[in-house]
Amino acid sequence: MDGRDELMHEAATMYYLQDATMETIGRQLRMSRSGVSRLLKAARERGMVQVQVRSPGAGGAVARSVERLFRVRAHVVPVRSPLTDDVRLDHVSRYAAQLLQGWFGHGMTLGLAWGTTVAAVAVHLTHTPIRDATVVQLNGAANTLSSGLAYGTDLVSQFAQAFDAVPEHFPVPAFFDFAATRQLMWRERSVRHVLAVQARADLAVFGVGALVAPVPSHVYTSGYLEEEDRTALAVDGVVGDVCTVFLREDGSWEDVAINDRATGPTPRQLQAIDRRVCVVAGEAKVVPLRAALRAGAVTDLVIDEPTANTLVRGTMPG
C-alpha cells in the first residue's frame, strides 16, 4: 500500500474496529477532523470498508412470510413511502450491491443477466479486488434495431472491473430469428466456451422483466420484440421474463414458443447455480416475480418492503 492507503487503513481500523472517535484519530494521525472524515469516505469508496445494515429478524415479519411461502432467503429493504419507483430501485440496488460484495469471493464465477435492475446494481459497486474470479454474461443482447452488444458487454465489464475479475462476454442476439439458428450456433466452439463458463457459475444476479412498469424493463423498450412477438406473448399468457426467458403466472415456460429462440438460461438451467439472486423494486414487478419464484429460479430475493408486502398479500390463501 502507498502512504495514503496506509492512512486510510489505519483510520478505518481505529474508527470501525476500535470505536475511536474522529477527534482521537485526528490527534493520532496529526490531521483535522475533516481530514479523517475524508479518509474514511475514501476507504469506503475504495472497498476497504464495507458497511452493512441488517434488519432485525432477517428482515422482519414480511421477510419471514416470503421465506415461508416461496422457500427463498428474503432480504427486505425498508423504504419510506411515498417514493417514486426509480428512487426505490436505487435503494434496493444499493443494498443488493453490498450483499453481492460479501457473497462473490476468490475463485468464483458470477453470472449476470443484463437489464435495468442489474445496471442499477452496477452503479453502487465499489472496488473490491478478488483473485481468480470471472464475470460471465448469461444472455445475448443484440437486436434488430442496434447491435445491443455494448449494453451487455459494458455491464459485464463494469462488474468485472469492480472485482478485478475476468469478463466473459456472450456476443449473440437476445433472440434468434429461428430456433434452428440457435441450435446451430450452440455447436460453435466460441459459443460452447461461454456456455461452459456459464455452467460453472457459483452465483447469478438478475431482475425480472414486466410487460408494463413505471421503470421500463429493457427487453420490452429497446427493440428486442416485434409486434408479432408481443401478440404471441399475450396469446401464451406471458406475464414477464427472467434472463429473457418468458414465464406465465404459474411459472411455466417450456412451451412458450419464443423461448426456443431465446439465448438466456431457462429456470431449470438456473437451478444448477447454487445462489441465484433476484433483485426487484416496485409493485409492477410482483406478478412476474411470483412467476419466477414458482419456476424455482430464485434462492435469494432482494426486494423493497412495500413490494414484499404486496407479494405476500397476493399469495396468501383466502
C-alpha positions as CSV (number, residue, x, y, z in Angstrom):
1,M,0.0,0.0,0.0
2,D,1.1,3.6,-0.6
3,G,1.2,6.2,2.1
4,R,-2.4,7.4,1.6
5,D,-3.7,3.8,1.6
6,E,-1.9,3.1,4.8
7,L,-3.5,6.2,6.4
8,M,-6.9,5.1,5.1
9,H,-6.4,1.6,6.6
10,E,-5.2,2.9,9.9
11,A,-8.1,5.4,10.2
12,A,-10.7,2.8,9.2
13,T,-9.3,0.3,11.7
14,M,-9.4,2.8,14.5
15,Y,-12.9,4.1,13.7
16,Y,-14.7,0.9,12.8
17,L,-12.9,-1.8,14.8
18,Q,-11.6,0.1,17.8
19,D,-14.5,2.6,18.3
20,A,-12.2,5.6,18.3
21,T,-13.7,9.0,17.7
22,M,-12.7,11.1,14.7
23,E,-11.0,13.6,17.2
24,T,-8.9,10.8,18.7
25,I,-7.9,9.5,15.2
26,G,-7.1,13.1,14.2
27,R,-4.7,13.5,17.1
28,Q,-3.1,10.2,16.4
29,L,-2.6,10.9,12.7
30,R,-2.0,14.6,13.2
31,M,-4.8,15.9,11.0
32,S,-8.1,17.7,11.3
33,R,-11.4,16.0,11.9
34,S,-12.5,16.8,8.4
35,G,-9.3,15.2,7.1
36,V,-10.2,12.0,9.0
37,S,-13.7,12.1,7.6
38,R,-12.3,12.3,4.0
39,L,-10.0,9.4,4.7
40,L,-13.0,7.2,6.0
41,K,-15.1,8.2,2.9
42,A,-12.2,7.3,0.6
43,A,-11.8,3.9,2.4
44,R,-15.5,3.1,1.8
45,E,-15.3,4.2,-1.8
46,R,-12.2,2.0,-2.4
47,G,-13.9,-1.0,-0.9
48,M,-11.5,-1.1,2.0
49,V,-14.6,-0.8,4.3
50,Q,-17.9,-2.4,3.7
51,V,-20.9,-1.3,5.8
52,Q,-24.0,-3.4,6.1
53,V,-27.2,-2.6,7.9
54,R,-29.2,-5.8,8.7
55,S,-32.9,-5.6,9.5
56,P,-33.8,-7.4,12.8
57,G,-35.2,-10.9,12.5
58,A,-33.8,-11.5,8.9
59,G,-35.9,-8.6,7.6
60,G,-38.9,-8.8,9.9
61,A,-42.3,-10.4,9.6
62,V,-42.7,-9.8,5.8
63,A,-39.3,-11.4,5.1
64,R,-40.3,-14.5,7.1
65,S,-43.6,-14.6,5.2
66,V,-41.8,-14.5,1.9
67,E,-39.4,-17.2,3.0
68,R,-42.2,-19.4,4.2
69,L,-44.3,-19.0,1.1
70,F,-41.5,-19.4,-1.5
71,R,-38.7,-21.2,0.2
72,V,-36.1,-18.5,-0.5
73,R,-33.9,-16.2,1.5
74,A,-35.6,-12.8,1.6
75,H,-33.6,-9.6,2.1
76,V,-36.2,-6.9,2.6
77,V,-35.1,-3.3,2.2
78,P,-37.1,-0.8,4.3
79,V,-38.0,2.3,2.3
80,R,-40.1,5.3,3.2
81,S,-43.4,6.0,1.3
82,P,-44.2,7.6,-0.9
83,L,-41.2,7.1,-3.2
84,T,-41.0,7.0,-7.0
85,D,-40.1,3.7,-8.4
86,D,-36.8,4.9,-9.7
87,V,-35.7,6.1,-6.2
88,R,-37.0,2.8,-4.7
89,L,-34.9,0.9,-7.3
90,D,-31.9,3.0,-6.3
91,H,-32.3,2.0,-2.6
92,V,-32.8,-1.7,-3.4
93,S,-29.9,-1.9,-5.9
94,R,-27.6,-0.2,-3.4
95,Y,-28.4,-2.9,-0.8
96,A,-28.0,-5.6,-3.4
97,A,-24.6,-4.3,-4.4
98,Q,-23.5,-4.6,-0.7
99,L,-24.7,-8.1,-0.4
100,L,-23.1,-9.1,-3.7
101,Q,-19.7,-7.8,-2.5
102,G,-19.9,-10.1,0.5
103,W,-21.0,-13.2,-1.5
104,F,-18.7,-13.0,-4.5
105,G,-15.3,-14.3,-3.5
106,H,-12.0,-15.7,-4.6
107,G,-12.1,-18.3,-7.4
108,M,-15.8,-17.8,-8.1
109,T,-17.8,-17.2,-11.3
110,L,-20.6,-14.7,-11.3
111,G,-23.3,-14.9,-14.0
112,L,-25.1,-11.7,-15.0
113,A,-28.3,-11.2,-16.9
114,W,-28.4,-7.7,-18.3
115,G,-31.3,-5.4,-17.6
116,T,-32.4,-2.2,-16.0
117,T,-32.2,-3.6,-12.4
118,V,-28.7,-5.2,-12.8
119,A,-27.5,-1.9,-14.4
120,A,-28.7,-0.1,-11.3
121,V,-26.8,-2.5,-9.0
122,A,-23.6,-1.9,-11.0
123,V,-23.7,1.8,-10.2
124,H,-23.3,1.1,-6.5
125,L,-20.4,-1.4,-6.7
126,T,-17.2,-0.3,-5.0
127,H,-13.8,-1.6,-5.9
128,T,-13.4,-5.0,-4.1
129,P,-10.5,-6.9,-5.6
130,I,-10.7,-10.7,-5.5
131,R,-8.5,-13.3,-7.1
132,D,-9.1,-15.8,-9.9
133,A,-12.7,-14.6,-10.4
134,T,-14.8,-14.5,-13.6
135,V,-17.9,-12.5,-14.5
136,V,-19.9,-14.1,-17.4
137,Q,-22.8,-12.8,-19.4
138,L,-25.8,-15.1,-19.2
139,N,-27.9,-13.9,-22.2
140,G,-27.2,-12.3,-25.5
141,A,-28.0,-8.6,-26.1
142,A,-28.0,-7.9,-29.8
143,N,-31.2,-6.9,-31.6
144,T,-32.5,-5.8,-35.0
145,L,-32.5,-2.0,-34.2
146,S,-28.9,-1.8,-32.9
147,S,-26.1,-4.3,-32.1
148,G,-27.2,-4.2,-28.5
149,L,-23.8,-5.7,-27.7
150,A,-22.4,-2.6,-26.0
151,Y,-25.2,-2.7,-23.4
152,G,-24.5,-6.3,-22.3
153,T,-20.7,-6.1,-22.7
154,D,-20.4,-2.8,-20.9
155,L,-22.4,-4.1,-17.9
156,V,-20.3,-7.3,-17.7
157,S,-17.1,-5.2,-17.9
158,Q,-18.4,-2.8,-15.2
159,F,-18.9,-5.7,-12.8
160,A,-15.6,-7.3,-13.7
161,Q,-13.7,-4.1,-13.1
162,A,-15.3,-3.7,-9.7
163,F,-13.9,-7.1,-8.6
164,D,-10.7,-7.3,-10.8
165,A,-12.3,-10.3,-12.4
166,V,-12.1,-11.7,-15.9
167,P,-15.1,-10.7,-18.1
168,E,-16.6,-13.3,-20.4
169,H,-19.0,-11.7,-23.0
170,F,-21.7,-13.5,-24.9
171,P,-21.8,-11.9,-28.4
172,V,-25.1,-13.4,-29.7
173,P,-28.6,-11.9,-30.2
174,A,-31.1,-11.8,-27.3
175,F,-33.4,-13.8,-29.6
176,F,-32.6,-15.6,-32.8
177,D,-35.0,-15.3,-35.7
178,F,-35.2,-19.1,-35.9
179,A,-34.9,-21.8,-33.3
180,A,-32.8,-23.8,-35.8
181,T,-30.2,-21.0,-35.9
182,R,-29.8,-21.1,-32.2
183,Q,-29.3,-24.8,-32.3
184,L,-26.5,-24.4,-34.9
185,M,-24.8,-21.5,-33.0
186,W,-24.8,-23.6,-29.8
187,R,-22.5,-26.0,-31.7
188,E,-19.8,-23.3,-32.4
189,R,-16.7,-23.6,-30.3
190,S,-16.7,-20.0,-29.3
191,V,-20.3,-20.2,-28.1
192,R,-19.7,-23.5,-26.3
193,H,-16.8,-21.9,-24.4
194,V,-19.1,-19.2,-23.0
195,L,-21.9,-21.8,-22.2
196,A,-19.3,-23.9,-20.3
197,V,-18.3,-20.8,-18.2
198,Q,-22.0,-20.1,-17.5
199,A,-22.4,-23.7,-16.4
200,R,-19.6,-23.2,-13.8
201,A,-21.3,-20.2,-12.2
202,D,-21.4,-20.1,-8.4
203,L,-23.6,-17.1,-8.2
204,A,-26.1,-15.4,-10.6
205,V,-27.7,-11.9,-10.4
206,F,-30.8,-10.9,-12.4
207,G,-34.0,-9.0,-12.2
208,V,-37.5,-9.7,-13.5
209,G,-38.9,-8.1,-16.6
210,A,-42.5,-6.8,-16.5
211,L,-44.5,-6.1,-19.7
212,V,-45.6,-2.7,-18.2
213,A,-43.8,-0.9,-15.4
214,P,-43.0,2.7,-14.3
215,V,-39.3,1.8,-14.6
216,P,-39.4,0.1,-18.0
217,S,-37.7,-3.3,-18.5
218,H,-35.0,-3.0,-21.1
219,V,-36.1,-6.0,-23.2
220,Y,-39.6,-4.5,-23.8
221,T,-38.5,-1.0,-24.7
222,S,-35.3,-1.3,-26.7
223,G,-36.2,-3.1,-30.0
224,Y,-35.9,-6.7,-28.9
225,L,-39.5,-7.7,-29.7
226,E,-41.5,-7.3,-32.9
227,E,-45.2,-6.6,-32.8
228,E,-46.0,-10.2,-33.7
229,D,-43.8,-11.3,-30.8
230,R,-45.8,-9.2,-28.4
231,T,-49.0,-10.7,-29.8
232,A,-47.7,-14.2,-29.4
233,L,-46.6,-13.5,-25.7
234,A,-50.2,-12.2,-25.0
235,V,-51.7,-15.3,-26.6
236,D,-49.3,-17.5,-24.5
237,G,-50.4,-15.8,-21.3
238,V,-46.8,-14.5,-20.6
239,V,-46.5,-12.0,-17.6
240,G,-42.8,-11.3,-17.7
241,D,-39.3,-12.8,-18.1
242,V,-36.2,-13.9,-16.2
243,C,-32.9,-13.7,-18.2
244,T,-35.0,-13.1,-21.3
245,V,-36.9,-16.4,-20.9
246,F,-40.6,-15.7,-20.7
247,L,-42.9,-17.0,-18.0
248,R,-46.5,-17.5,-17.4
249,E,-48.0,-16.5,-14.0
250,D,-47.9,-20.1,-12.8
251,G,-44.1,-20.2,-13.5
252,S,-44.4,-22.4,-16.7
253,W,-42.1,-21.6,-19.6
254,E,-41.3,-24.8,-21.5
255,D,-44.0,-24.4,-24.3
256,V,-43.8,-20.6,-24.8
257,A,-42.7,-20.5,-28.4
258,I,-40.3,-17.6,-28.3
259,N,-38.2,-19.3,-25.6
260,D,-37.0,-21.7,-28.3
261,R,-35.2,-18.7,-29.8
262,A,-34.0,-17.1,-26.6
263,T,-30.4,-17.1,-25.5
264,G,-30.8,-16.8,-21.8
265,P,-30.7,-19.7,-19.3
266,T,-34.1,-21.4,-18.5
267,P,-35.3,-21.6,-14.9
268,R,-34.2,-25.3,-15.0
269,Q,-30.7,-24.3,-16.1
270,L,-30.5,-21.6,-13.5
271,Q,-31.3,-24.2,-10.8
272,A,-27.8,-25.6,-11.3
273,I,-26.3,-22.4,-9.8
274,D,-26.1,-22.5,-6.0
275,R,-27.0,-18.9,-5.3
276,R,-29.5,-17.1,-7.6
277,V,-30.1,-13.5,-6.6
278,C,-33.2,-11.8,-7.9
279,V,-33.3,-8.0,-7.3
280,V,-36.8,-6.4,-7.5
281,A,-38.2,-3.0,-6.8
282,G,-41.8,-1.8,-7.4
283,E,-45.2,-3.3,-7.2
284,A,-45.4,-3.6,-11.0
285,K,-42.9,-6.4,-10.8
286,V,-45.0,-8.5,-8.4
287,V,-46.7,-10.7,-11.0
288,P,-43.6,-11.7,-12.9
289,L,-41.7,-12.1,-9.7
290,R,-44.3,-14.5,-8.4
291,A,-43.9,-16.5,-11.7
292,A,-40.1,-16.5,-11.2
293,L,-40.4,-17.8,-7.7
294,R,-42.9,-20.5,-8.7
295,A,-40.5,-21.5,-11.5
296,G,-37.7,-22.1,-8.9
297,A,-35.4,-19.6,-10.5
298,V,-34.6,-17.8,-7.2
299,T,-32.7,-18.6,-4.0
300,D,-32.2,-15.1,-2.7
301,L,-34.7,-12.2,-3.2
302,V,-33.6,-8.6,-2.6
303,I,-36.8,-6.5,-2.5
304,D,-38.2,-3.3,-1.1
305,E,-40.6,-3.7,1.8
306,P,-43.8,-2.3,0.1
307,T,-43.3,-4.7,-2.8
308,A,-42.7,-7.6,-0.5
309,N,-45.9,-6.8,1.3
310,T,-47.8,-6.8,-2.0
311,L,-46.3,-10.1,-3.0
312,V,-47.3,-11.7,0.3
313,R,-50.9,-10.3,0.3
314,G,-51.4,-11.5,-3.3
315,T,-50.1,-15.0,-2.5
316,M,-51.6,-15.8,0.9
317,P,-54.6,-18.2,0.8
318,G,-58.1,-16.7,1.4
